[in-house]
Amino acid sequence: MLAKYSYIFSLFTYKFIESCLLESLSLNYLYLELQNSKLRST
């Protein structure tokens, strides 16, 4: 029973970390795009 709970918990933790990583990656991408557009406009 405990193994089942720990499996579910690790699955949720993995999903949470994965979404956080994806979000930070997309934010970094947007930031880089903004920097590139500023460089192009000058």
C-alpha angles and dihedrals in degrees: 000000000000092000089056091053094047090050092053091045093052090047091054091045091051092049091048093050090045093054091046091052093048091049094050091046092052091046090052089049092051091048091052091049090053091050091049093050090050090052091049094049095055 
